[in-house]
Amino acid sequence: MSLLTLDTLTVRRGTCPVVDSVSLSIGPGECVGLIGPNGAGKTTLLRAALGLLPSTGHSSLANQPAAARARAAAWLPQSREIAWPVDVETVVALGRLPWRPRGAPLSPHDAQAVSGALSRMGLASYRTRTATQLSGGEQARVLIARTLAQETPLLLADEPIAGLDPASQIATMQVFAALAREGRSVVTALHDLALAARYCTRLLMMHQGRLVADGPPQQVLSAENAARVFGIEGRFDAEGRYQVLEAAS
């Protein structure tokens, strides 16, 4: 069973391919890190996979009706700003919209999903606080909770831990890994290679719009790939933790 299938997905800016013939499949129970330097095409790939950008090739999500797509995949973009001065619970409850009839109140299951998402992100005590009065990192965690409350089989997240403090970065990756163990899947764009190697079951490495490596972290983050794609020297230590040593000479 595939939650997302891409076949030669290509996005062009003018005549230049920003995403160049990417093919892959995401199955249940995967925590997938999408890695690559700035400008590699990670954000464009995620947006095109959801049908948010014009593309050629095929995405199994892109042509679905909006309601069906929202029940199949949750989307967390890079933008973290909450525009309306409503309480945190109201923001997180927006994740339940794909499952509710228009204008219907929260069902008991909806309320349970919202409470579970708040708890997972360490926000249970923030329930009644005004979202716009929170710090930027706290607002980011609220928006992650909103995607968790959506309870979709697949979650696509674009740099979700950017701007979070170290403890919140680790806690968020632990949540994503837990979702994978429960049978759901996460594809998340990341710049922290150590966290990607630690918590992801699979890495997708992009470079200049192409998917150049796909597999377990120790395979993808080889010394050759790290030097060629990121211009760094990195290694796995004896306990399997990835360390960036220095810029490649």
Rosetta silent file (secondary structure, phi, psi, omega in degrees, C-alpha in Angstrom):
SEQUENCE: MSLLTLDTLTVRRGTCPVVDSVSLSIGPGECVGLIGPNGAGKTTLLRAALGLLPSTGHSSLANQPAAARARAAAWLPQSREIAWPVDVETVVALGRLPWRPRGAPLSPHDAQAVSGALSRMGLASYRTRTATQLSGGEQARVLIARTLAQETPLLLADEPIAGLDPASQIATMQVFAALAREGRSVVTALHDLALAARYCTRLLMMHQGRLVADGPPQQVLSAENAARVFGIEGRFDAEGRYQVLEAAS
SCORE:     score description
SCORE:     0.000 S_00000001
   1 L     0.000  129.937  179.190    0.000    0.000    0.000 S_00000001
   2 L  -109.780  132.298  174.757    1.360    3.403   -0.981 S_00000001
   3 L   -88.141  -23.404  177.603    0.374    6.628    0.772 S_00000001
   4 E  -153.576  128.377  175.521    2.193    8.728   -1.836 S_00000001
   5 E  -127.703  126.825  174.057    3.565    7.781   -5.237 S_00000001
   6 E  -115.517  136.354  179.260    5.534   10.133   -7.474 S_00000001
   7 E  -131.057  109.875 -178.826    6.494    9.164  -11.008 S_00000001
   8 E    47.602   42.307  179.506    8.959   11.421  -12.875 S_00000001
   9 E   -65.662  128.210 -176.776    7.517   14.464  -11.084 S_00000001
  10 E  -136.203  133.049  174.913    8.991   17.607  -12.637 S_00000001
  11 E  -124.407  129.586 -178.749    8.513   21.271  -11.815 S_00000001
  12 E  -114.293  143.296  168.242   10.003   23.946  -14.067 S_00000001
  13 E  -111.596  100.084 -168.200   10.718   27.598  -13.475 S_00000001
  14 L    70.060 -125.471  176.886   10.805   28.832  -17.038 S_00000001
  15 L   -96.452   -3.366 -175.147   12.896   26.233  -18.837 S_00000001
  16 E   -90.724  124.707  176.561   14.874   25.293  -15.712 S_00000001
  17 E   -76.501  117.394  176.483   13.745   22.159  -13.814 S_00000001
  18 E   -82.839  -35.770  168.534   13.545   22.964  -10.093 S_00000001
  19 E  -122.516  126.368 -166.549   12.423   19.398   -9.433 S_00000001
  20 E  -120.910   97.374  170.925   13.741   17.039  -12.075 S_00000001
  21 E    54.946   53.507 -179.333   12.029   13.684  -12.758 S_00000001
  22 E   -88.573  128.775  175.876   11.639   12.527   -9.146 S_00000001
  23 E  -126.128  132.694  178.200   10.096    9.102   -8.611 S_00000001
  24 E  -167.260  168.075  177.258    9.442    7.564   -5.199 S_00000001
  25 E  -139.904  137.341  177.738    6.845    5.829   -3.070 S_00000001
  26 E  -113.596  123.383  178.415    5.982    6.308    0.609 S_00000001
  27 L  -104.112  175.552  179.031    4.387    3.407    2.464 S_00000001
  28 L   -64.199  150.375  173.257    2.803    3.158    5.918 S_00000001
  29 L    77.378   25.241  179.977    5.011    3.290    8.984 S_00000001
  30 L  -113.779  138.789  168.077    7.803    5.458    7.591 S_00000001
  31 E  -112.177  103.815 -168.858    9.473    8.510    9.092 S_00000001
  32 E  -108.776  124.322  175.119   11.184    9.996    6.040 S_00000001
  33 E   -96.016  125.245  176.976   13.657   12.856    6.177 S_00000001
  34 E   -98.678  109.786 -172.572   13.902   14.995    3.045 S_00000001
  35 E  -120.581  158.684  179.358   17.396   16.476    3.108 S_00000001
  36 L   157.943  159.510 -179.767   19.502   18.636    0.824 S_00000001
  37 L   -69.232  169.762  175.400   21.143   22.067    0.760 S_00000001
  38 L   -55.609  137.230  178.947   19.214   25.295    0.282 S_00000001
  39 L    82.892    6.985 -178.362   17.797   25.461   -3.233 S_00000001
  40 L   -75.566  -18.517  179.367   17.852   21.694   -3.728 S_00000001
  41 L   109.168   11.945 -175.340   14.102   21.598   -4.461 S_00000001
  42 H   -63.655  -52.043 -179.165   12.750   20.157   -1.200 S_00000001
  43 H   -62.445  -43.288  179.913    9.924   22.657   -0.678 S_00000001
  44 H   -61.245  -40.385  178.937    8.993   22.591   -4.348 S_00000001
  45 H   -61.993  -47.031 -179.401    8.836   18.798   -4.286 S_00000001
  46 H   -62.567  -44.023 -178.445    6.495   18.728   -1.282 S_00000001
  47 H   -66.952  -40.003  178.965    4.218   21.403   -2.719 S_00000001
  48 H   -68.840  -34.996  178.311    4.072   19.752   -6.132 S_00000001
  49 H   -60.921  -31.302  179.190    3.356   16.366   -4.558 S_00000001
  50 L   -88.569   -3.384 -178.256    0.244   17.918   -3.008 S_00000001
  51 L    81.868   18.765 -179.341   -0.806   19.595   -6.252 S_00000001
  52 L   -88.080   -8.616  175.879   -0.056   23.088   -4.940 S_00000001
  53 L  -133.056  147.149  174.830    2.282   23.821   -7.857 S_00000001
  54 L   -65.496  140.308 -178.478    1.929   23.015  -11.564 S_00000001
  55 L  -152.503  167.775  169.059    4.000   19.998  -12.533 S_00000001
  56 E  -115.558  170.701 -170.597    4.423   17.247  -15.070 S_00000001
  57 E    86.466 -155.232 -173.048    4.687   13.563  -14.306 S_00000001
  58 E  -136.256  137.564  166.693    2.417   11.997  -11.718 S_00000001
  59 E  -128.838  131.365 -177.666    1.577   12.428   -8.038 S_00000001
  60 L   -68.192  -17.294  178.821   -1.018   10.153   -6.470 S_00000001
  61 L   -94.884  -30.111 -164.863   -2.216   13.056   -4.289 S_00000001
  62 L   -60.905  -36.718 -173.898   -2.148   15.982   -6.701 S_00000001
  63 L   -98.259    7.784  177.195   -5.292   15.224   -8.693 S_00000001
  64 L   -74.016  150.434  171.554   -7.512   14.134   -5.828 S_00000001
  65 L   -56.495  149.993 -173.827  -10.470   16.361   -4.887 S_00000001
  66 H   -55.205  -42.256 -177.633   -9.511   18.808   -2.157 S_00000001
  67 H   -65.649  -42.405  179.361  -11.613   17.116    0.528 S_00000001
  68 H   -66.933  -39.230  179.494  -10.207   13.664   -0.207 S_00000001
  69 H   -64.682  -37.897  179.877   -6.662   15.017   -0.308 S_00000001
  70 H   -70.141  -21.955  174.904   -7.134   16.702    3.089 S_00000001
  71 H   -88.012  -15.486 -179.736   -8.197   13.364    4.548 S_00000001
  72 H   -93.647  -32.635 -175.071   -5.213   11.605    2.966 S_00000001
  73 E  -147.929  134.365  172.396   -2.410   14.017    3.849 S_00000001
  74 E   -95.050  146.410 -174.876   -1.828   16.858    6.300 S_00000001
  75 E  -125.781  126.118  175.905    0.398   19.732    5.170 S_00000001
  76 E  -118.738  102.162  179.818    2.632   21.896    7.338 S_00000001
  77 L   -76.952  175.049  179.919    4.268   24.683    5.289 S_00000001
  78 L   -65.380  -36.674 -177.121    7.307   26.704    6.344 S_00000001
  79 L   -60.468  130.657 -174.687    5.202   29.728    7.315 S_00000001
  80 L  -117.002    1.467 -173.410    4.543   29.634   11.051 S_00000001
  81 L   -79.087  133.192  174.508    2.592   32.837   11.721 S_00000001
  82 L   -98.875  124.697 -169.247   -0.903   32.576   13.214 S_00000001
  83 L   -89.497  -24.992 -170.796   -2.978   35.504   11.993 S_00000001
  84 L  -108.728  138.108 -179.237   -6.078   35.406   14.216 S_00000001
  85 L   -80.336   66.377  178.162   -6.200   36.122   17.976 S_00000001
  86 L  -112.019  168.058 -177.991   -8.063   32.930   18.880 S_00000001
  87 E   -75.457  161.561 -175.415   -7.259   30.401   21.552 S_00000001
  88 H   -59.560  -40.683 -179.525   -4.852   27.549   20.931 S_00000001
  89 H   -59.937  -38.881  179.546   -7.586   24.913   21.071 S_00000001
  90 H   -64.867  -41.171  178.646   -9.465   26.651   18.236 S_00000001
  91 H   -62.981  -47.677 -177.618   -6.362   26.680   16.041 S_00000001
  92 H   -65.165  -34.810  179.522   -5.655   23.003   16.641 S_00000001
  93 H   -65.293  -18.442  175.582   -9.317   22.121   16.032 S_00000001
  94 H   -60.082  -24.920  176.899   -8.954   23.445   12.473 S_00000001
  95 H   -64.535  -16.175 -179.317   -7.224   20.156   11.769 S_00000001
  96 H   -89.401   -5.580 -176.211  -10.579   18.422   12.138 S_00000001
  97 H   -55.188  -40.046 -179.379  -12.268   20.368    9.317 S_00000001
  98 H   -62.606  -17.148 -174.829  -11.747   17.652    6.658 S_00000001
  99 H  -104.928   -5.056 -173.506  -13.730   15.209    8.800 S_00000001
 100 L  -110.708  141.229  169.852  -16.619   17.442    9.900 S_00000001
 101 L   -61.053  148.253 -177.539  -19.768   18.507    8.057 S_00000001
 102 L   -55.100  126.628  177.476  -19.726   22.238    7.366 S_00000001
 103 L    80.581   -2.221 -177.268  -20.680   24.168   10.505 S_00000001
 104 L   -76.163  146.327  176.228  -20.943   21.071   12.692 S_00000001
 105 L   -71.442  167.015  177.081  -19.631   21.243   16.268 S_00000001
 106 L   -62.895  131.466  173.458  -16.730   19.083   17.394 S_00000001
 107 L   -79.748  168.077  175.284  -17.754   15.478   17.911 S_00000001
 108 H   -55.798  -38.348  178.140  -16.412   13.517   20.890 S_00000001
 109 H   -67.856  -39.773  176.533  -13.815   11.958   18.559 S_00000001
 110 H   -58.031  -47.495 -179.053  -12.832   15.402   17.246 S_00000001
 111 H   -61.610  -38.660  178.503  -12.344   16.658   20.800 S_00000001
 112 H   -65.851  -40.532  178.892  -10.285   13.593   21.629 S_00000001
 113 H   -63.978  -40.277  178.782   -8.077   14.150   18.554 S_00000001
 114 H   -65.402  -46.845  179.980   -7.509   17.793   19.526 S_00000001
 115 H   -62.374  -40.593  178.780   -6.653   16.896   23.112 S_00000001
 116 H   -63.736  -40.939  179.715   -4.292   14.159   21.958 S_00000001
 117 H   -66.318  -42.187  177.646   -2.491   16.516   19.582 S_00000001
 118 H   -61.055  -43.415 -179.186   -2.105   19.170   22.291 S_00000001
 119 H   -64.056  -43.567 -178.275   -0.721   16.590   24.682 S_00000001
 120 H   -62.123  -32.950 -179.689    1.747   15.208   22.157 S_00000001
 121 L   -94.995   11.597  177.815    3.180   18.654   21.536 S_00000001
 122 L    66.631   33.754 -173.781    3.335   19.536   25.231 S_00000001
 123 L  -118.428   13.504 -176.185    0.599   22.150   24.864 S_00000001
 124 H   -57.603  -36.859 -178.652   -2.170   20.835   27.108 S_00000001
 125 H   -80.350   -5.424 -179.666   -1.778   23.768   29.484 S_00000001
 126 H   -94.649   -0.445 -169.404   -1.866   26.236   26.556 S_00000001
 127 L   -47.499  -44.607 -174.204   -5.392   25.239   25.493 S_00000001
 128 L   -98.957    2.804 -179.345   -7.083   28.532   26.431 S_00000001
 129 L   -77.465  150.403  179.071   -4.195   30.874   25.712 S_00000001
 130 E   -74.575  123.451 -171.241   -4.426   33.313   22.787 S_00000001
 131 H   -61.747  -37.547 -176.672   -2.324   31.865   19.995 S_00000001
 132 H   -72.601  -10.750  178.146   -1.047   35.201   18.683 S_00000001
 133 H   -93.106    0.514  178.419    0.376   36.049   22.099 S_00000001
 134 L   -84.246  162.497  174.728    2.694   33.033   22.073 S_00000001
 135 L   -68.494  167.194  179.319    6.317   33.105   21.008 S_00000001
 136 H   -59.408  -42.629  178.772    7.257   32.124   17.467 S_00000001
 137 H   -66.114  -37.670  177.883    8.448   28.688   18.588 S_00000001
 138 H   -67.157  -39.958  176.508    5.285   28.105   20.601 S_00000001
 139 H   -62.437  -38.153  177.884    3.137   29.074   17.613 S_00000001
 140 H   -60.709  -41.749  178.992    5.106   26.602   15.506 S_00000001
 141 H   -66.284  -35.695  176.274    4.289   23.836   17.961 S_00000001
 142 H   -61.636  -42.469 -178.522    0.596   24.815   17.856 S_00000001
 143 H   -71.095  -32.387  172.589    0.586   24.469   14.066 S_00000001
 144 H   -64.157  -42.697  177.833    2.292   21.091   14.279 S_00000001
 145 H   -59.906  -36.997  177.766   -0.438   20.048   16.731 S_00000001
 146 H   -59.224  -42.783  179.344   -3.049   21.171   14.189 S_00000001
 147 H   -69.078  -34.297  176.821   -1.616   18.758   11.602 S_00000001
 148 H   -65.067  -39.737 -179.955   -1.514   15.964   14.186 S_00000001
 149 H   -64.274  -20.793 -179.267   -5.191   16.555   15.012 S_00000001
 150 L   -68.399  -22.776  174.900   -5.996   16.022   11.332 S_00000001
 151 L    51.516   47.906  176.617   -5.210   12.313   11.862 S_00000001
 152 L   -90.590  157.334  176.579   -4.258   11.624    8.268 S_00000001
 153 L   -63.476  -27.425 -175.533   -2.289    8.555    7.177 S_00000001
 154 E  -129.569  137.810  175.528    0.431   10.876    5.819 S_00000001
 155 E  -122.752  125.444  175.981    1.913   14.108    7.147 S_00000001
 156 E  -109.815  122.907 -174.285    4.077   16.334    4.929 S_00000001
 157 E  -131.260  129.590 -177.900    6.064   18.941    6.850 S_00000001
 158 E  -102.704  102.818 -179.641    8.421   21.579    5.464 S_00000001
 159 L    51.862   55.966 -174.697   11.184   22.329    7.987 S_00000001
 160 L   -68.110  -23.585 -176.541    8.890   21.873   10.996 S_00000001
 161 L   -97.699    2.125  176.969   11.665   22.146   13.596 S_00000001
 162 L   -63.080  130.498  178.546   13.212   25.353   12.217 S_00000001
 163 L    85.780   -5.437  176.557   13.156   28.003   14.929 S_00000001
 164 L   -85.454  152.199  174.935   12.378   25.577   17.747 S_00000001
 165 L   -71.341  162.420 -174.388   14.653   25.291   20.761 S_00000001
 166 H   -54.366  -42.122 -179.525   16.734   22.077   20.970 S_00000001
 167 H   -63.374  -40.708 -179.998   14.401   20.321   23.409 S_00000001
 168 H   -71.210  -32.858  174.850   11.364   21.067   21.225 S_00000001
 169 H   -61.097  -48.172 -179.847   13.223   19.924   18.107 S_00000001
 170 H   -64.150  -44.486 -179.063   13.961   16.573   19.721 S_00000001
 171 H   -61.148  -39.542  179.779   10.441   16.248   21.127 S_00000001
 172 H   -66.226  -43.446  178.252    8.915   16.953   17.695 S_00000001
 173 H   -65.381  -33.421  175.596   11.104   14.352   15.995 S_00000001
 174 H   -64.743  -38.459  176.198   10.150   11.873   18.717 S_00000001
 175 H   -62.579  -45.604 -179.843    6.482   12.536   17.932 S_00000001
 176 H   -61.848  -42.959  178.956    7.099   11.935   14.219 S_00000001
 177 H   -63.561  -37.476  178.181    8.958    8.696   14.952 S_00000001
 178 H   -65.087  -40.030  177.028    6.084    7.589   17.197 S_00000001
 179 H   -58.088  -42.190  179.580    3.569    8.249   14.416 S_00000001
 180 H   -63.456  -41.164  178.599    5.588    5.959   12.148 S_00000001
 181 H   -64.158  -26.190  178.881    5.609    3.213   14.770 S_00000001
 182 L   -83.823   -4.366  177.084    1.814    3.552   14.935 S_00000001
 183 L   104.389   -6.806  173.617    1.542    2.947   11.182 S_00000001
 184 L   -86.151  171.497 -179.347    1.191    6.514    9.946 S_00000001
 185 E  -131.302  149.571  179.068    3.919    8.137    7.860 S_00000001
 186 E  -129.439  134.316  168.294    5.749   11.456    7.931 S_00000001
 187 E  -119.100  117.129 -173.886    7.826   13.116    5.227 S_00000001
 188 E  -130.817  128.234  174.021    9.682   16.068    6.675 S_00000001
 189 E   -75.224  131.743 -174.970   12.213   18.448    5.150 S_00000001
 190 L  -138.556  148.696  170.176   15.128   18.867    7.550 S_00000001
 191 L  -108.579  -18.363  179.606   18.464   20.661    7.744 S_00000001
 192 L   -83.975  101.894 -175.124   19.671   19.025   10.964 S_00000001
 193 H   -68.808  -32.482  179.512   21.404   15.928    9.637 S_00000001
 194 H   -64.867  -43.655  178.208   22.073   14.512   13.103 S_00000001
 195 H   -69.538  -37.263  177.043   18.370   14.556   14.003 S_00000001
 196 H   -60.554  -44.532 -179.508   17.445   13.219   10.573 S_00000001
 197 H   -67.980  -32.708 -175.512   19.840   10.294   11.013 S_00000001
 198 H   -76.757  -39.889 -169.695   18.667    9.636   14.566 S_00000001
 199 H  -109.538  -16.427 -176.867   14.903    9.652   14.098 S_00000001
 200 L   -91.030  140.715  175.648   14.163    8.914   10.442 S_00000001
 201 L   -81.512  -17.180 -174.607   13.798    5.399    9.116 S_00000001
 202 E  -154.711  144.030  176.508   14.627    6.586    5.606 S_00000001
 203 E  -121.427  140.387  170.700   16.272    9.607    4.018 S_00000001
 204 E  -111.881  118.468 -178.613   15.651   11.202    0.624 S_00000001
 205 E  -104.966  123.207  179.087   18.625   13.312   -0.461 S_00000001
 206 E  -110.295  146.741  178.102   18.053   16.007   -3.080 S_00000001
 207 E  -151.717  121.470  178.484   20.655   17.962   -4.995 S_00000001
 208 L    53.239   42.119  174.562   20.013   20.458   -7.795 S_00000001
 209 L    85.089   -7.377 -177.866   16.432   19.277   -8.169 S_00000001
 210 E  -107.704  150.202  171.366   17.232   15.598   -8.423 S_00000001
 211 E   -84.210  109.434 -172.353   16.754   12.756   -5.987 S_00000001
 212 E  -102.893  -13.821  176.752   20.333   11.525   -5.649 S_00000001
 213 E  -157.231  144.331 -177.190   19.999    9.044   -2.767 S_00000001
 214 E  -151.334  115.597 -179.750   17.143    7.153   -1.119 S_00000001
 215 E   166.013 -164.983  178.710   17.542    4.661    1.689 S_00000001
 216 L   -63.016  152.329 -176.816   18.505    4.114    5.330 S_00000001
 217 H   -52.975  -43.434 -176.868   20.376    7.009    6.987 S_00000001
 218 H   -66.611  -26.715  176.991   23.743    5.225    7.147 S_00000001
 219 H   -78.839  -45.330 -175.529   23.561    4.505    3.429 S_00000001
 220 H   -70.908  -40.544 -178.319   22.375    7.957    2.329 S_00000001
 221 L   -89.287   47.938  175.087   24.717    9.931    4.597 S_00000001
 222 L   -69.654  160.835  179.177   27.829    8.291    3.240 S_00000001
 223 H   -58.440  -38.841 -179.184   31.070   10.266    3.327 S_00000001
 224 H   -66.260  -46.514 -179.648   30.901   10.651   -0.448 S_00000001
 225 H   -64.497  -41.998 -179.563   27.323   11.946   -0.472 S_00000001
 226 H   -60.624  -42.712 -179.447   27.956   14.347    2.418 S_00000001
 227 H   -70.232  -42.264 -174.617   30.967   15.852    0.654 S_00000001
 228 H   -72.724  -41.003 -173.181   29.361   16.005   -2.790 S_00000001
 229 H   -91.449  -42.741 -175.184   25.952   17.358   -1.804 S_00000001
 230 H  -104.100  -14.599 -176.582   26.595   19.361    1.385 S_00000001
 231 L    68.521   35.767 -179.241   30.323   20.094    1.148 S_00000001
 232 E  -129.344  163.912  167.290   30.938   18.670    4.609 S_00000001
 233 E  -106.378  126.511 -179.826   32.791   15.846    6.289 S_00000001
 234 E  -142.104  161.943  179.924   30.532   13.734    8.449 S_00000001
 235 E  -157.405  161.121  170.430   30.492   10.312   10.003 S_00000001
 236 E   -94.560  132.364  178.852   28.511    7.926   12.189 S_00000001
 237 L   -82.531 -176.399 -174.514   30.129    7.229   15.539 S_00000001
 238 L   -63.587  -22.957  179.320   30.328    3.844   17.234 S_00000001
 239 L   -96.278    8.970  176.050   26.852    4.325   18.718 S_00000001
 240 L    83.505   12.322  178.533   25.295    5.160   15.345 S_00000001
 241 L   -90.791  137.110 -178.057   24.997    8.923   15.894 S_00000001
 242 E   -88.034  136.158 -179.036   25.777   11.156   12.948 S_00000001
 243 E  -128.651  130.235  171.565   28.305   13.936   13.465 S_00000001
 244 E   -87.592  120.925 -174.324   29.201   16.801   11.143 S_00000001
 245 E   -89.669  -52.218 -177.963   32.950   17.279   11.557 S_00000001
 246 E  -172.490  171.613  174.807   33.845   20.214    9.313 S_00000001
 247 E   -65.472  139.620  179.467   33.521   21.654    5.841 S_00000001
 248 L   -66.431  140.597 -179.433   35.022   19.363    3.237 S_00000001
 249 L   -85.320    0.000    0.000   38.393   20.521    1.969 S_00000001
